[in-house]
Amino acid sequence: MSIKTKDVTALKGIIRKPVRPVTIREMNLDAQPASHWNYRVMQFTGGEESWRAIHEVHYRDGVPWGYTEKPAIVHWDLDMGDDDSTALAILERMREAISKPVLRVADFDREDAD
C-alpha cells in the first residue's frame, strides 16, 4: 500500500512529530525489564595503561546507565545454596560477559545522566 501526496497533506494536522528511524536500543530486542543489571567487561585507561575487568552494569530501558566502582567478585550468601551450583551459576554469568562487546567509560557519558 502506498500513500499518495494528497493523503500525506491531509495527515499534516494529525502528525505532531517528524517520523524518524527507530534505534535498536529503542526496540529493546533483548526484551529486558526497564531496569536490570548484568556482568559486562569494562575497559579502562589510566595514563599509558589500559586494563579490563568484569563489573556489574546497570541499565535503564535497555541502555547502560551505570557500573560498579570496583570489579565484581564471586561471592554468595549461604542461604542461596551451599553447594557448587550457586558459584557455577555466577561464574557462568561472568563468562557470558566475556562474549559481549566490551564497554568503556565513554559509553556511559550522556546528556541526560543523573
Stockholm file with secondary structure:
# STOCKHOLM 1.0

chainA/1-114         MSIKTKDVTALKGIIRKPVRPVTIREMNLDAQPASHWNYRVMQFTGGEESWRAIHEVHYRDGVPWGYTEKPAIVHWDLDMGDDDSTALAILERMREAISKPVLRVADFDREDAD
#=GR chainA/1-114 SS CCCCHHHHHHHTTTCCSCCCCCCHHHHTTTCCCSEEEEEEEEEEEETTEEEEEEEEEEEETTEEEEECSSCCCCCCCGGGCSSHHHHHHHHHHHHHHHTSCCEEGGGGCCTTCC
#=GC SS_cons         CCCCHHHHHHHTTTCCSCCCCCCHHHHTTTCCCSEEEEEEEEEEEETTEEEEEEEEEEEETTEEEEECSSCCCCCCCGGGCSSHHHHHHHHHHHHHHHTSCCEEGGGGCCTTCC
//
